[in-house]
Amino acid sequence: MAPRIIATGSYVPEKIVTNDDLSKCMDTSDEWIRTRTGIAERRIAEGEEKTKLLTLMKGASEQALRMAEERFPGSFGREAVDLIIAATCTPDMAFPAMACRLQAALSMEGTAAFDLSLACTGFVAALNTADAFIQSGRYKTVLVVGGDVMSRMLDWEDRNTAVLFGDGAGAAILSGDPRFGGEGREDRGFVDMVMHADGTGEEALHCRAMYFNEKEPAKEYMDGRRVFEFAVRKVPEVIREVLDKAGKTPADVSLYVLHQANYRILESVAKRLSEPMEKFPHNIARYGNTTAGSIPILLDELCREGRFKEGDLICLAGFGGGLSYGAALLYW
């Protein structure tokens, strides 16, 4: 079975925190943040800690499920989903898994479910995992959800990290089922994927404890310069690697959907690939870095805006904590 994305969804909190809002509680300004990151505002989740991420993931999943039901009326129902994979590094609790709680919230009793944690690379890793399960024939249709509530890990007095992140979730439904377009054609679905990690980069981006561990503050640390240099070097490399495996060139790609960490990173990657910025859509100005939610949120927005055309070659690439990085190539 050749898996393809048949539906997408996204969900972000209502609360907006602008750069001017942050300038009131730390030494920063709208100009300082925009110049260095391209971020103007971000969304921050409110409510009960134990349901913050669940609310975001459920909202994104419901949107994806509705899109699939509308695309395949009478044949697609949530019972068609065999597996749920939730990518996050900020779960609402240590366990049970967010995917299991999401399964219950979506009334999908009996569906297999598990979590995957790889920070900003999480969604690409989850797609890779879902693709492998479908290719093996173990499952036919998988709901992949990426999301984080990074606000619970931020030091709101540290402008090096607090200005960068926001909360949100996105979802995609992958299927190799012939009823939903998984006919095994070469001009649709996933072409190839690659994943890498460099564990020696642990100290560059980490959080020692979760918010529910009261013995140690759950604050994120990031060596911004090191992460930036890692991203602008490794992302073009991994994109070229997946393209080479498929016998394609950067020029063959219609759109690059990259993790939204910093606008300057997007510009650097485009330059190193000798590709125009028009092929690198972005929404970082409105949401900041939503970690595992960033790629699927952007993917959903592009899908609903009609930016993808049948047969377009799309490249997704994620990078972040681990340090980890990966890319996926697919025909829309």
QUITAUR-V753370 format. One record per pair of residues at least 4 apart in sequence whose C-alpha atoms are under 7 Angstrom apart, sorted by the first residue. I is the first residue (numbers start at 1). J is the second residue. Records with the same first field share a line. If there is no record, write none. Layout:
I = J + J
This chain:
1 = 134 + 135 + 176 + 182 + 184
2 = 135 + 176 + 182 + 183 + 184 + 189
3 = 131 + 134 + 174 + 175 + 176 + 182 + 189 + 190
4 = 174 + 175 + 176 + 182 + 188 + 189 + 190
5 = 172 + 173 + 174 + 175 + 189
6 = 68 + 173 + 174 + 175
7 = 64 + 67 + 68 + 172 + 173
8 = 64 + 67 + 171 + 172 + 173 + 300
9 = 60 + 61 + 63 + 64 + 170 + 171 + 172 + 300
10 = 59 + 60 + 63 + 169 + 170 + 171 + 297 + 300
11 = 56 + 59 + 60 + 168 + 169 + 170
12 = 43 + 56 + 167 + 168 + 169
13 = 43 + 44 + 45 + 168
14 = 43
15 = 43 + 44 + 45
16 = 41 + 42 + 43 + 44
17 = 21 + 41 + 42 + 43 + 44
18 = 22 + 40 + 41 + 42
19 = 23 + 29 + 30 + 40 + 41
20 = 24 + 29 + 30
22 = 26
23 = 27 + 28 + 29
25 = 157
26 = 157 + 159
28 = 32 + 159
29 = 33
30 = 34
31 = 35
32 = 36
33 = 37 + 38 + 39
34 = 38 + 39 + 40
37 = 262 + 263 + 264
38 = 262 + 263 + 284 + 285
39 = 284 + 285 + 286 + 288
40 = 285 + 286
41 = 285 + 286 + 287 + 288
42 = 166 + 286 + 287 + 288
43 = 166 + 167 + 287
44 = 151 + 166 + 167
45 = 52 + 149 + 167
46 = 52
47 = 52
48 = 52
49 = 92
50 = 92 + 93
51 = 55 + 92
52 = 56 + 92
53 = 57 + 91 + 92 + 148 + 149
54 = 58 + 102
55 = 59
56 = 60 + 168 + 169
57 = 61 + 145 + 147 + 169
58 = 62 + 102 + 105 + 106
59 = 63
60 = 64 + 169 + 170 + 171
61 = 65 + 171
62 = 66
63 = 67
64 = 68 + 171 + 172 + 173
65 = 69 + 78
66 = 70
67 = 71
68 = 72 + 76
69 = 73 + 76 + 77
72 = 76
76 = 80
78 = 108
79 = 108
80 = 141
81 = 141 + 142 + 143
82 = 111 + 112 + 139 + 140 + 141 + 142
83 = 111 + 112 + 113 + 141 + 142 + 143
84 = 99 + 112 + 113 + 114 + 142 + 143 + 144
85 = 99 + 113 + 114 + 115 + 116 + 126 + 143 + 144 + 145
86 = 98 + 99 + 114 + 115 + 116 + 144 + 145 + 146
87 = 115 + 116 + 117 + 122 + 123 + 126 + 145 + 146 + 147 + 292
88 = 116 + 117 + 119 + 122 + 146 + 147 + 148 + 292
89 = 117 + 118 + 119 + 148
90 = 148 + 149 + 150
91 = 98
96 = 100
97 = 101 + 114 + 115
98 = 102 + 115
99 = 103 + 113 + 114 + 115
100 = 104 + 113 + 114
101 = 105
102 = 106
103 = 107 + 108 + 109
104 = 108 + 109
116 = 122 + 126
117 = 122
118 = 122 + 321 + 322
119 = 291 + 292 + 320 + 321
120 = 291 + 292 + 318 + 319 + 320 + 321
121 = 125 + 292 + 318 + 319 + 320 + 324 + 325 + 326
122 = 126 + 146 + 292
123 = 127 + 146 + 292
124 = 128 + 317 + 318 + 326 + 327 + 328
125 = 129
126 = 130 + 144
127 = 131 + 144
128 = 132 + 193
129 = 133
130 = 134 + 142
131 = 135
132 = 136
133 = 137 + 138 + 139
134 = 138 + 139 + 140 + 176
140 = 175 + 176 + 177
141 = 174 + 175 + 176 + 177
142 = 173 + 174 + 175
143 = 172 + 173 + 174
144 = 171 + 172 + 173
145 = 170 + 171 + 172
146 = 169 + 170 + 171 + 292 + 293 + 296
147 = 168 + 169 + 170 + 291 + 292 + 293
148 = 167 + 168 + 169 + 290 + 291 + 292 + 293
149 = 167 + 168
150 = 154 + 165 + 166 + 167
151 = 166 + 167
152 = 211
153 = 211 + 218 + 219 + 220
154 = 161 + 162 + 219 + 220
155 = 162 + 219
156 = 162
158 = 162
159 = 163
161 = 222
164 = 288 + 289
165 = 288 + 289 + 290
166 = 287 + 288 + 289 + 290
167 = 290
168 = 290 + 293
169 = 293 + 297
170 = 293 + 296 + 297
171 = 296
172 = 296
175 = 180 + 182
176 = 182
177 = 181 + 182
178 = 182 + 183
187 = 311 + 331
188 = 311 + 331 + 332
189 = 330 + 331 + 332
190 = 329 + 330 + 331
191 = 246 + 329 + 330
192 = 242 + 246 + 328 + 329
193 = 242 + 327 + 328 + 329
194 = 242 + 326 + 327 + 328
195 = 325 + 326 + 327
196 = 324 + 325 + 326
197 = 322 + 323 + 324 + 325
198 = 322 + 323 + 324
199 = 322 + 323
201 = 322 + 323
202 = 206 + 322 + 323
204 = 222 + 223 + 226 + 227
205 = 221 + 222 + 223 + 321
206 = 220 + 221 + 222 + 321
207 = 218 + 219 + 220 + 221
208 = 218
209 = 213 + 216 + 217 + 218
210 = 218
211 = 218
223 = 227
224 = 228
225 = 229
226 = 230
227 = 231
228 = 232 + 265
229 = 233
230 = 234
231 = 235 + 265 + 319
232 = 236 + 265 + 268 + 269
233 = 237
234 = 238
235 = 239 + 269
236 = 240 + 269 + 272 + 273
237 = 241
238 = 242 + 326 + 327
239 = 243 + 327
240 = 244
241 = 245
242 = 246 + 327 + 328 + 329
243 = 247 + 248 + 249
244 = 248
248 = 252
250 = 273
252 = 313
253 = 313 + 314 + 315
254 = 279 + 312 + 313 + 314
255 = 279 + 280 + 314 + 315
256 = 279 + 280 + 314 + 315 + 316
257 = 280 + 281 + 295 + 299 + 315 + 316 + 317
258 = 295 + 316 + 317 + 318
259 = 294 + 295 + 317 + 318 + 319
260 = 282 + 284 + 289 + 294 + 295
261 = 288 + 289
262 = 266
263 = 267
264 = 268
265 = 269
266 = 270
267 = 271 + 277
268 = 272
269 = 273
270 = 274 + 275 + 276 + 277
271 = 275
283 = 287 + 298
284 = 288 + 289
289 = 294
290 = 294
293 = 297
294 = 298
295 = 299
296 = 300
297 = 301
298 = 302
299 = 303
300 = 304
301 = 305
302 = 306 + 307 + 308
303 = 307 + 308
308 = 312 + 332
309 = 332
310 = 332
311 = 331 + 332
312 = 331 + 332
313 = 330 + 331 + 332
314 = 329 + 330 + 331 + 332
315 = 327 + 328 + 329 + 330
316 = 327 + 328 + 329
317 = 326 + 327 + 328
318 = 325 + 326 + 327
319 = 324 + 325 + 326
320 = 324 + 325
